[in-house]
Amino acid sequence: MGLEAVPHDSDAAYAAGRTGGSDSGFLLRSDDGARRPHTGVGSPIEMSDVIVSPSGQYVFASGDAGVFASSDHGLHWQKVPGSPSGATRLMLSDHDLFVGTGKGIYLI
């Protein structure tokens, strides 16, 4: 499960994870300090992790189909070129996005 606060906006946060040990997942966003998560994020796939860029401009989410990026707070998503399938974990370091899968760690 991933839980990520949005830099420069103390009320905004994202949560992603798997539902009860199943293959289905979720991606939620809250704009009120996580008091009421909203399912209105346009998730293109079942997500397992989420991370927000330091600027807060980009949101990245991982899932079985790869890594997706959004520049509009999760309303629209584009698959990140070169992202591996089965992506379960994400980490940003400066401008590098690391992706963890069951087969290894990738830099995309």
Disulfide bonds with the S-S distance in Angstrom:
none
